[in-house]
Amino acid sequence: MKFGKKLAAIAVAGLALVGTAACSNNNSSSTSTSNKIPKVTKKTTVVFWHGMQGAQADTLKSLAKEFEAKNSNIKIKLEQQGNYDDLQAKLNSTMQSPKNLPTITQAYPGWLESAAKNNMLVNLTPYINNHDVGWGSSAASGIKADMLNGAKINGKQYGIPFNKSTEVLIYNPAMLKKYGVTKVPTTMAELKQAAQTIYQKSNHQVAGAGFDDLDNYYVLGMKNEGQDFSSKIDFTGKASKKVLNYYVAGEKAGYFRMAGSDKYLYIPFTNNKLAMFVTSSSTETWIKQAAKKGFTYEVAARPSKYTMQQGTDIYMFNQASAMQKAAAFKFMKFLSSKQGQIKWAKKTGYIPVNEDATKSTEYKSIKQFKLPAKLETIWSTNSLYSVPVIKDSSATFSQLTPIMQSILSAAQKNRNVNKAINTGKTKFDAAWKQ
């Protein structure tokens, strides 16, 4: 789920100091070194910074051991840096001394925009195209193209997708049936109608629907209106007002709800106070932990043309030796392989980045989650979208949730919504100008 991964604002001031140090410490560019990718013929240690915890961290450790057993010359040194916010902070501070960076790291592309500009990352295209450490081509990798493109920064392939999820609609089929909703919503208009029906027929005891991630709600709402996430968006313009008022109207009337004091919508959902909600596909794990025996739910495509691809990629730093880079890419290749991704999906609930894994009977037959059997259908329904890696996009994206919360709270309490939207515009525009 997206818990703990909300994008924090990039430490722009700190990164501004990186440029000179980065250039002086990385005289050899990724292009010059990429043509000399060596075979890993001697003992090599790859340091991997990550933000995985619990079962995710245990599974990553298991995959690393499996890889080491097949590659006796390579040692994977996993270094857990806390949660995602902690990892991002550690990367930001360490980039001021590039020689102290790891070989590879888990990250969102927006975290590393300045690192890419300062030649601190390795362009992975030569490694992908290499037949020894890579696949020979991007197409041969088997990685879903939308996800691979999502790991690009300024058009260059700096990342390889790793732990991914997507937004889906999770619903209670018994509740839909009870209140006369005969069709699972496939459009936003149908979602609104179904939510209204449930709220009315339950005598206002059950909210019809909600959206867990308010930042995603706004970005995808605008994308479905034909506008990419950028500083060109007019927050008080016609398209934006349409997106905002859709949720505002539902919050005022009661048939929509935001997480509020519950923090996450799986809580009212598993307590039968919410019939449907749009959330990360990885929320299944949390539903299973919270639901009482006998509780049933199903998963369907997000009721819109576009859905969000979420989760981190793996990036490589230029300060590593040529041998470390080759060894690291072999590990990245292993993690994104069919079998690596199936094992990862089974243990964590993340979706495979590898299309052969997604199509495999082994993945589709996973019983502990609902998504595996339906993922292909969902992907055929939705197009994947990710936040563009452009100046200040990460910082602005992080502001959307508090902006949306203020607007929806005003609607909920019958306060001046237009005033809240105007205040939101001020904050939105300011975030793009940091």
ZAGUVO-554197 format. One line per field, with one value per residue (C-alpha): residue in one letter; x, z, y. Coordinates in Angstrom, 1 decimal. Layout:
N
lonu = [a,...]
px = [X,...]
pz = [Z,...]
py = [Y,...]
***
This chain:
434
lonu = [m,k,f,g,k,k,l,a,a,i,a,v,a,g,l,a,l,v,g,t,a,a,c,s,n,n,n,s,s,s,t,s,t,s,n,k,i,p,k,v,t,k,k,t,t,v,v,f,w,h,g,m,q,g,a,q,a,d,t,l,k,s,l,a,k,e,f,e,a,k,n,s,n,i,k,i,k,l,e,q,q,g,n,y,d,d,l,q,a,k,l,n,s,t,m,q,s,p,k,n,l,p,t,i,t,q,a,y,p,g,w,l,e,s,a,a,k,n,n,m,l,v,n,l,t,p,y,i,n,n,h,d,v,g,w,g,s,s,a,a,s,g,i,k,a,d,m,l,n,g,a,k,i,n,g,k,q,y,g,i,p,f,n,k,s,t,e,v,l,i,y,n,p,a,m,l,k,k,y,g,v,t,k,v,p,t,t,m,a,e,l,k,q,a,a,q,t,i,y,q,k,s,n,h,q,v,a,g,a,g,f,d,d,l,d,n,y,y,v,l,g,m,k,n,e,g,q,d,f,s,s,k,i,d,f,t,g,k,a,s,k,k,v,l,n,y,y,v,a,g,e,k,a,g,y,f,r,m,a,g,s,d,k,y,l,y,i,p,f,t,n,n,k,l,a,m,f,v,t,s,s,s,t,e,t,w,i,k,q,a,a,k,k,g,f,t,y,e,v,a,a,r,p,s,k,y,t,m,q,q,g,t,d,i,y,m,f,n,q,a,s,a,m,q,k,a,a,a,f,k,f,m,k,f,l,s,s,k,q,g,q,i,k,w,a,k,k,t,g,y,i,p,v,n,e,d,a,t,k,s,t,e,y,k,s,i,k,q,f,k,l,p,a,k,l,e,t,i,w,s,t,n,s,l,y,s,v,p,v,i,k,d,s,s,a,t,f,s,q,l,t,p,i,m,q,s,i,l,s,a,a,q,k,n,r,n,v,n,k,a,i,n,t,g,k,t,k,f,d,a,a,w,k,q]
px = [0.0,1.1,1.3,4.6,5.5,3.9,6.4,8.1,9.3,12.7,15.4,16.2,18.6,20.7,20.8,21.8,25.2,25.7,26.5,30.1,30.9,29.1,30.9,34.3,33.8,32.4,34.7,33.8,30.3,27.8,28.3,32.1,32.0,29.0,30.9,33.3,30.9,33.1,32.2,32.1,35.2,36.2,34.6,32.4,30.1,27.0,25.5,21.7,19.9,16.1,13.1,11.5,10.2,8.6,7.7,8.9,12.4,12.5,11.5,14.2,16.8,15.6,15.9,19.4,20.5,19.0,20.9,24.2,23.8,23.7,26.4,29.2,31.4,28.7,27.8,24.6,24.8,21.3,21.2,17.7,17.3,14.0,10.8,10.6,10.9,14.0,15.5,14.8,16.4,19.5,19.9,19.5,22.1,24.6,24.5,26.5,29.4,28.8,31.6,29.5,26.5,25.5,25.9,22.2,19.1,15.4,13.8,11.1,12.3,11.3,13.7,16.7,16.0,18.9,21.1,20.4,21.2,24.5,25.6,25.4,23.3,24.1,22.2,21.2,20.4,23.9,23.4,19.9,21.3,24.3,23.8,25.8,24.6,21.4,18.8,20.0,17.1,14.3,11.7,13.6,13.5,9.8,9.2,5.9,6.7,4.7,6.6,10.0,9.1,8.1,11.6,13.1,14.3,14.6,14.1,17.0,16.5,18.1,15.8,14.5,11.0,10.9,8.1,4.9,1.3,-1.6,-4.8,-7.9,-11.5,-12.1,-15.7,-17.9,-20.1,-22.6,-23.2,-23.7,-26.2,-28.0,-28.5,-29.5,-26.3,-26.3,-23.2,-19.7,-18.9,-16.7,-16.9,-16.7,-20.4,-21.4,-19.3,-21.2,-24.6,-23.8,-22.5,-25.6,-27.8,-26.0,-26.0,-29.7,-30.8,-28.7,-30.5,-27.2,-25.4,-23.0,-20.9,-20.9,-17.3,-14.1,-10.5,-7.6,-4.9,-6.1,-3.0,-3.6,-7.3,-6.4,-3.6,-5.6,-8.7,-6.8,-5.2,-8.7,-9.6,-6.7,-4.2,-0.8,0.4,2.5,2.7,0.4,-2.6,-5.0,-6.1,-9.2,-9.8,-12.8,-11.2,-9.8,-13.0,-14.8,-12.4,-12.6,-16.4,-17.0,-15.6,-16.8,-20.4,-20.2,-18.6,-21.3,-24.1,-22.5,-22.3,-18.5,-16.0,-12.3,-10.2,-10.2,-9.5,-9.4,-6.3,-7.0,-10.3,-9.7,-10.7,-14.3,-14.5,-13.8,-16.2,-19.0,-19.2,-18.0,-19.0,-16.3,-13.0,-10.3,-6.9,-3.5,-3.7,-1.4,-4.2,-5.3,-2.7,-4.2,-7.8,-6.9,-5.3,-8.2,-11.3,-13.3,-13.9,-16.4,-15.8,-15.7,-14.4,-13.5,-11.1,-11.9,-10.3,-10.3,-13.4,-11.5,-9.4,-6.1,-4.8,-1.7,1.4,3.0,6.0,9.8,12.4,16.1,18.7,22.5,25.1,28.0,30.5,30.6,33.3,32.8,32.7,30.2,27.9,28.0,27.3,24.5,22.8,22.8,21.0,18.5,17.9,17.3,14.8,12.8,12.8,9.7,10.5,11.9,8.7,6.4,8.1,8.0,4.3,3.4,5.0,4.2,1.1,2.9,2.2,4.8,6.7,7.4,4.7,5.5,5.0,1.7,0.5,1.8,-0.5,1.7,0.9,-2.8,-3.3,-2.1,-5.0,-4.1,-4.9,-7.7,-5.7,-3.5,-6.5,-7.7,-4.6,-4.5,-8.2,-7.5,-4.5,-6.5,-9.0,-6.7,-3.7,-0.9,0.2,2.9,3.8,6.1,9.7,10.0,11.2,9.2,6.7,7.6,7.3,4.0,2.6,3.3,1.2,-1.9,-3.1,-3.2,-4.7,-7.5,-8.1,-8.7,-11.1,-13.1,-13.1,-14.7,-17.3,-18.0,-18.5,-20.5,-17.8,-16.7,-15.4,-14.5,-12.3,-10.6,-10.0,-8.5,-6.2,-5.3,-4.4,-2.0,-0.3,-0.3,1.2,3.8,4.9,5.7,8.0,10.3]
pz = [0.0,-0.2,3.6,4.5,1.0,0.6,-1.3,0.9,-0.6,-2.2,-0.2,-2.9,-0.9,0.1,-3.5,-4.9,-3.3,-5.0,-8.5,-8.1,-6.0,-8.3,-11.4,-9.7,-8.3,-11.5,-14.3,-16.3,-17.6,-17.8,-21.6,-21.4,-18.9,-20.4,-23.5,-21.2,-19.1,-17.6,-16.8,-13.0,-12.5,-9.0,-5.6,-5.7,-3.1,-4.1,-1.5,-1.8,0.2,0.7,2.7,2.9,6.3,7.8,5.3,2.4,4.0,4.7,1.1,-0.2,2.0,0.7,-2.9,-2.3,-0.8,-3.8,-6.2,-4.3,-4.5,-8.3,-8.5,-6.1,-7.0,-5.9,-2.4,-1.9,1.1,2.0,4.1,5.4,5.9,7.7,5.9,2.5,4.0,6.0,2.8,0.8,3.6,3.7,-0.1,0.0,2.7,1.3,-2.2,-0.9,-0.5,-3.5,-2.7,0.3,-1.8,-2.2,-5.4,-6.0,-4.2,-4.1,-5.0,-6.7,-9.9,-8.5,-5.6,-8.1,-10.6,-9.4,-9.1,-12.8,-13.8,-11.9,-13.6,-10.4,-11.9,-14.4,-17.7,-17.7,-21.5,-22.3,-19.5,-20.7,-24.2,-23.1,-23.6,-20.6,-17.7,-19.4,-21.8,-25.2,-25.5,-23.5,-25.3,-24.3,-20.6,-20.4,-18.2,-18.8,-21.1,-19.1,-15.9,-17.6,-19.0,-15.6,-14.4,-16.8,-15.8,-18.5,-21.1,-19.9,-18.5,-15.1,-13.2,-13.4,-11.9,-8.7,-6.2,-7.9,-7.2,-9.1,-8.1,-8.2,-7.0,-3.9,-3.1,-0.9,-3.2,-0.5,0.3,-3.3,-3.7,-0.5,-1.6,-5.2,-7.1,-9.8,-11.7,-10.5,-11.5,-14.6,-14.9,-12.5,-13.3,-12.4,-9.2,-8.1,-8.9,-7.0,-4.1,-3.9,-4.1,-1.3,1.0,0.5,0.8,3.9,5.6,5.5,7.6,4.8,2.7,-0.9,-1.9,-1.3,-2.5,-0.3,-2.0,-2.5,-4.4,-6.9,-7.1,-8.3,-10.7,-12.3,-12.4,-14.4,-16.6,-17.4,-18.3,-20.7,-18.6,-17.5,-14.1,-14.5,-13.6,-16.5,-14.6,-13.5,-10.1,-10.3,-14.0,-15.5,-15.6,-12.1,-10.7,-12.3,-10.7,-7.3,-7.3,-8.1,-4.7,-2.9,-3.9,-2.5,0.7,1.3,0.6,2.5,-0.2,-0.6,2.3,2.7,5.2,7.8,11.4,10.2,8.2,5.7,4.2,4.7,8.3,7.7,4.7,6.9,9.5,7.0,7.0,3.4,0.4,-2.1,-2.3,-4.8,-3.3,-4.0,-5.0,-2.1,0.3,0.1,2.7,5.2,4.5,5.3,8.6,9.7,8.4,10.7,9.7,6.9,5.5,1.7,-0.9,-4.5,-6.7,-10.0,-12.4,-11.2,-12.9,-15.2,-18.3,-16.4,-13.2,-11.2,-11.2,-7.8,-6.1,-6.4,-8.9,-8.5,-9.5,-9.8,-8.8,-10.9,-8.1,-8.1,-9.9,-13.3,-11.7,-9.0,-11.7,-13.7,-10.6,-9.5,-12.8,-12.8,-9.4,-10.8,-13.7,-11.3,-9.2,-12.2,-13.7,-14.0,-11.1,-8.9,-9.4,-8.8,-5.5,-4.6,-5.5,-3.5,-0.3,-0.5,-2.6,-5.0,-8.7,-11.1,-13.3,-15.6,-18.1,-18.3,-14.6,-14.8,-17.5,-15.8,-14.2,-11.1,-10.5,-11.5,-9.1,-6.0,-3.6,-0.8,-2.9,-5.3,-7.7,-9.4,-11.2,-12.4,-13.1,-16.9,-17.2,-15.1,-17.3,-20.4,-19.0,-17.6,-19.0,-16.5,-15.5,-13.3,-12.0,-14.5,-13.4,-13.9,-11.8,-8.6,-9.5,-6.5,-4.1,-5.6,-5.6,-1.9,-1.3,-3.0,-0.1,2.5,-0.1,-0.9,2.8,3.4,0.5,1.5,5.1,4.2,2.2,5.0,7.5,5.2,5.1,2.1,-0.4,-3.0,-0.4,0.3,-3.4,-3.8,-0.9,-2.5,-5.7,-3.9,-2.3,-5.5,-7.6,-4.9,-4.8,-8.5,-8.0,-5.2]
py = [0.0,3.6,3.9,5.4,6.2,9.6,11.6,14.2,17.4,17.1,18.8,21.3,23.4,20.5,19.1,22.5,21.9,18.6,19.9,20.7,17.7,15.4,16.6,16.4,13.0,11.4,12.3,9.1,9.4,6.5,6.5,6.1,3.3,1.5,0.3,-1.6,-3.7,-6.4,-10.0,-10.5,-12.6,-11.7,-11.3,-8.2,-6.6,-4.7,-2.4,-2.0,0.7,0.0,0.9,-2.6,-3.8,-6.9,-9.6,-7.4,-7.1,-10.9,-11.7,-9.4,-11.1,-14.5,-13.3,-11.9,-15.3,-17.1,-14.8,-15.3,-19.0,-18.7,-16.1,-17.1,-14.1,-11.6,-10.5,-8.5,-6.3,-5.2,-2.0,-1.1,2.7,2.8,3.8,5.5,9.0,7.9,6.4,9.6,11.8,9.5,9.7,13.5,14.0,11.5,13.0,15.8,13.2,11.0,8.6,7.4,6.4,2.8,0.8,0.7,2.1,1.7,5.1,7.0,8.8,12.1,11.7,11.6,14.3,16.4,13.3,12.6,16.1,16.0,12.8,10.8,8.0,5.3,5.3,1.6,1.3,-0.2,-2.7,-3.6,-4.1,-6.2,-9.9,-11.0,-8.9,-7.7,-9.0,-7.8,-5.3,-3.6,-5.8,-8.9,-7.9,-8.8,-5.8,-4.0,-1.1,1.5,0.6,0.7,4.1,5.2,4.6,7.1,10.5,13.2,10.5,8.3,4.8,5.2,2.8,-0.8,-1.3,-3.4,-3.3,-2.1,-1.7,0.0,1.7,-0.6,-0.6,-2.8,-3.5,-5.6,-7.7,-8.7,-5.0,-4.1,-6.9,-5.9,-2.3,-3.2,-2.3,-4.9,-3.7,-3.0,0.5,0.9,4.7,7.6,8.4,4.8,5.0,8.1,6.6,3.4,5.3,7.5,4.4,2.6,5.7,6.3,2.6,2.1,5.0,7.0,4.3,3.2,5.6,4.4,5.0,6.9,7.4,6.4,8.5,12.1,13.0,10.2,11.2,14.7,13.7,10.9,13.1,15.7,13.1,11.7,15.3,15.3,17.2,15.9,16.8,20.0,23.7,24.5,23.2,26.0,24.7,26.9,26.2,24.4,21.0,21.2,22.5,19.5,17.0,18.8,19.2,15.6,14.6,17.8,17.0,13.5,14.6,17.2,14.8,11.9,9.2,9.8,9.9,10.5,8.6,11.4,10.2,6.6,7.5,4.6,3.6,-0.2,0.4,1.6,-0.8,-3.9,-2.5,-2.5,1.4,1.8,-0.3,0.5,2.4,3.2,2.3,0.7,-3.0,-3.8,-2.8,-6.4,-7.3,-4.8,-5.9,-9.5,-8.4,-6.2,-8.1,-10.4,-14.0,-14.4,-10.9,-10.9,-8.5,-8.3,-6.3,-4.6,-2.1,1.6,3.1,5.4,5.3,5.8,4.3,5.1,2.9,3.1,1.7,2.2,1.3,0.4,3.0,2.7,5.3,6.3,6.2,2.4,0.5,-1.1,-4.5,-3.4,-2.0,-5.2,-7.3,-4.9,-5.0,-8.8,-8.6,-6.1,-8.4,-11.3,-9.3,-8.3,-11.8,-14.0,-16.2,-13.4,-11.4,-14.3,-15.1,-11.4,-11.2,-14.3,-13.0,-9.3,-8.7,-6.5,-6.9,-8.4,-6.0,-8.9,-9.6,-13.4,-13.6,-11.8,-14.2,-17.3,-19.9,-19.8,-16.2,-16.3,-19.2,-17.4,-17.8,-15.5,-12.4,-11.5,-9.5,-12.1,-13.8,-10.4,-8.3,-9.0,-7.9,-4.8,-3.9,-4.3,-1.8,0.9,2.7,3.2,6.7,8.0,11.4,13.1,13.6,17.3,20.2,20.5,17.7,15.6,18.6,19.6,16.1,15.9,19.0,17.6,15.4,18.3,20.6,18.1,17.3,21.0,21.3,18.1,19.1,22.4,20.5,18.1,20.9,23.2,25.8,28.0,25.5,28.1,29.8,26.5,25.9,29.3,28.7,25.4,27.1,29.4,26.5,24.5,27.3,28.0,24.4,24.5,27.5,26.2]
***
